[in-house]
């Protein structure tokens, strides 16, 4: 099968990695900005409030998270909205796009424990099943989990009987590779359908998303597997598998039991959205974005209401978010808008 089909099954098949309850953070396979500090969600909440106050969105818009895992990011946003502008909780509608029933149940349980009946959480299975007039969409690390093809000149990767090998590229994939100038590396064919679905489901929106990647393609493979905070480059992993599991010669040790991801090519992502009539409103490092959103102001407010020890603990967590050697420079923020200013 094509590698994209293999990756799709790895992550989203019947027993796929993301179909099961996963622990993110110290006890899991990897960290995210959400698991690092509540101020990640707080900064995005402040951005949402600013977008409403400037008049681009109204106080009755929908707030929609895509790829919510347990729902921590949306819950953190709600906590900060309650602190900063509580009247919005009476007018905003909160939605999670979640295809898997088990994850929906997990999210509902968490929201009930966190908010009781004060917040009503709605679910939709996909963007195609959702329509609204205006929305604030938010996502963290979703595009690096879109299945991709692996390209090497005029060949693409296939998987057969657990073995990975390059063979002749099909015409559709070749056309996309040529369009984006990708000669070696990952090529995602899912960005365009996603952007089209978002454009169709909502008349006016702002979409804020964070992901690991670069503005341009790196002309090399970045595909990697995360298992218990160990990182395995995919092609180094194939050598490891062949060495340790020679009698199997496959990836069964890692398949669907570990996360698999790659660097996002933001120029491709931008082009996909622009083709659907959605403009790129802003782009920058996670560090710059969080500061622009109002992270420093939130910290100052926090310092006035907690002990010095509590403040220092949270400040150390926030350093991981914005330190250039950790998440600050490696992760990027992209903000898209549809609708007249």
N, C-alpha and C positions, 0 to 999 in steps of 0.2 A: 504494500500500500504506500501511497505518498506519505511523506513524513508528517504533513499537516493532519492527515487522518489519524495517524498514530498518536500525535500529540493531543489531538482532540479527545481521543479515547483515554489517554493517560490522565488527563485532567478532568474530563466531563462525562466519560462513559458511565455505564451502570455502576461500576465500582471505582470510578475515577477519584482522583485526589481531592477535588473540591466538592464532591458529592457527600463527603463524610465530615463529621464534626472534627475540626482541626484546632489545635492550640497554636496561637501565634504569640511569639515572645520567647522568654527564657526557656520555657519547657517545650517549645515547638521546634520547627525546622528553620525558622527565620524570624526576624523582627520586621515590623513596618512602622511608619511614622505614627499610626494610630495607637499601636501597642507601646510606643515610647512615651508619649505625653498627651494628656487631655487638651493641652494648649494647641495642638495641631487642629483638632476640631474646633476649638475656641476661636482660632484665627480665621478659619473658614466661615464660622458663624458671624464674625465681625464683618467679613467681606460681604456676606449675604445682606446684612443689615445696611451696609453702605450702598449696595446695589439697589435696595428698596428706597433708601432715603434720597438717592440721586434721581429717582423716578424711572429708572430703566425697567424695574419690576414693581408690581403693586404688593401691598401687604396681604393680598389674598392669593398669592401665587402658590404653586406646589413646590415642595422641597423634596427632591428625588435623589436617593443614593443608589448607585449601580455598583454591584460587587461588594456587598456590605459585610460579608462574613457573619459575625455575631450581632452586628448593628452598633458597635461601639462608636464609630465616627459620627453617625447621625445622632446618637444619644448624647455625645459630648457637645455637639452643636446645639442641641435643645437645651442642655444645661446652661450654656453661655447665653443663649437667647433669653432665657429666664432671668439671668443676671443683668443683661445689658438693655433689653427691650422686651419685657415680659408680655406686653399687650399683643405682640405678634403671635404668641402661642394660641391666641383666640381666633386668629384669622388664617394662619398658614395650614396647609395640608401636607402631612409627611408620608412619603411613599418609599418603599424599597423595591427595586427590580430584582427579583430572585426566582430562578427557574426551578429550584429544588425544594420539595415539600419539607424535607427534614430541616433544611436551613431556615425556611420560613417559620417553622415551629420554634426553632431555637431563638430566632430574633424576636418573635412575639413574647416568648417567655422572659427574655431579658428586659424588654420594654415594660412588661407588666411588673416585674420586680423593681425596676428603676423608677417608674412613674405611676404605677397603679392604673387608674382609669383617667388620669389627667391628660394623657396624650393618646390619641388614636393613631395607630400605625396601620397603613394599608399596604397591600402587596399586589404587584403585577408580575407575571412570569417573564415578560419580555417587553421591549419598547414597542414592538408591533401591536401589543395588546393594550396600549396606553395612549390616551389623547387628553390634551388640556390646552388652554389658551396661553398660559405662561408658566414658566418653571425655572427654578434654580437647580441644575443638575450638579452632582458632585461624585467624584470617583477617586479612589486611591489604588494605584497599581493594578489596573485592569488590562491595559493594552499590552503589557508584557506577558499576559496570559492568553492572548489570542493565538490560536494555532497558526503556524507559519511553515513555509517551505524553506529548505536550506539549498542555496544556490552556489554553484561553483562553475563559472564560465557558462557553457551551454548545457550543463547537467544539473540535476536536482537529486536530492536524497530520497531513497526508498527504504522501507523496512520489509524484510521477508524472512519468516521463521526466526525472528529475533535478531537477524543480522542487518546491519546498516550498510548501504552501498549507493554510489552515485550512478545514475543512468540518464538517458536522453530526456530533456525537459519537454513538457507538452507546450502547445502553442499559446494557450492562455497565460501560463506562468511566464513563458519567454517574453510575451508582449508586455507584461507588467514589469518584469526585470529590466527590460530595455527602457521602458517609460521612466523608471526611477533610477536608472543607471547603476543597478546592483549587479556586480560581477561575482562577488563572493560575500556570503552572509545570509541573513534571514530576510525573507520577504513574506509579509502578511497580506493575505487577500481578503481579510475580514474588515479592514478599516472603512472601506467605501460602503458596504452594506450597513454597517453600524451608523455611520454619519447620515446616510439616507433615511434610516429608520428614525433617528432622532429628529431630523428635520421634518419628517412627515407627522410625527406624533405631537409636536408642539409648535404653536405659531410664533412664540417669542420666548427666548430663553438665554440664560448665561450658563455655561458649563465650565466648571473648574475641575481640572484633573491633574494628578501628580503621578510621575512614573520615572523609572530609571532609564536613561538613554541620552542621546545626543541629537543635535540639530540635523546633522547629516549622517548618512550611512558610513560605517567605519571600514568597509571593504574587508571584513574578516568575520569569523564566527564568534558570537558572544553567547550562544546557547549554553546553558549550565543547569545543573541540578543541585538543589539545596536539600540536605538531609542532616538533621540534628546540628544545624549551624555550620556544617561542613559544606564547602562549595566544590563541585566537581565539574570542570569544563566537559561538555558532552563528549567530545571526541577523545579526551583523555579517559573518560569513563568507559568508553568502549574498549580501550586497551586494558583498563583495570578489570572489567568484566571478563574479557578473554583470558586474562592471567589467572584470576581467582576462580572462575566458573567455566573452565574450559569444556567440561562435559555438557554444559548447557549452551554456552556461547550466545547468551541473550541478556536482556536488561531486566529480567523478572525481579531481581533484588530491589530495584529502584522503581520500576514501573508502577504508577498509581499510588505508590507509598511515599514518594518524595515529590517536592515541587520542581517543576521544570519551567524555565523562563529565559528571556533574552532581552537585549537592549532595544528600546523603542527608537525607531527612526522617525523623529518628529517632523522632518520635512515631508515624508510620505503621509503622515497623519494629517498635517496641515492641508496638503493637497486634496486628500480624501474629503475633508470637511468643506473646503472651498468649492469642490465640485457639486456639493449639495446646497450651495447658497449660504453657507455658514462662514462667517469671517473669524480670523484669528485676532482676538482683541488684545492679548498679552502673552508673553512667554519669557521665562527666566528661571533662575535657579530656585530651589526650594527655600534657601536662606533668604533671598531677596523677596520672594513672594510672601512669605510669612511675615516679614518685617513690614512690607507694604500693606498687608492686610490689617496690621495693627497689633502684632505680637507684643511689642514693647509696651504699648499702652495697657494691654491686658495684664502684663507682668507687674506693672506699677500699681494697678488696681488690686491685684492679688496680694502684693507685699503689704498693703494697708490693712488687710483683713485676716492675715494668718501670722503665726509665729515665725521668728527668724529661721528656725530649724526647718519648718515646713517649706518656707520659701527657698532655702538652699537645696533641699531635696528636689523640688520641682525645677529649679534652675539648672541643676545637673542633667535632668532629663531633657530639658529644652536644648541644652548644648549639643546633644546628639542630633537633634533636628536640624540645627543651623550651622554646626561646625563644618567647615569645608572638607575636612578629612573624614567625616562620617557621612551624614545624609545631606548636608547643606549644599554642596556643589554637585554631587553625583545625581541627585534627584532633581527633576525639572518640573515646573508648573506650566501648564498651558491653559489659557482661558479663551473660550470660544463664545461668540454671541450671534444670535439670529434675531433680527428685528431692528427697526430704525432707532437711532439714538434720540 
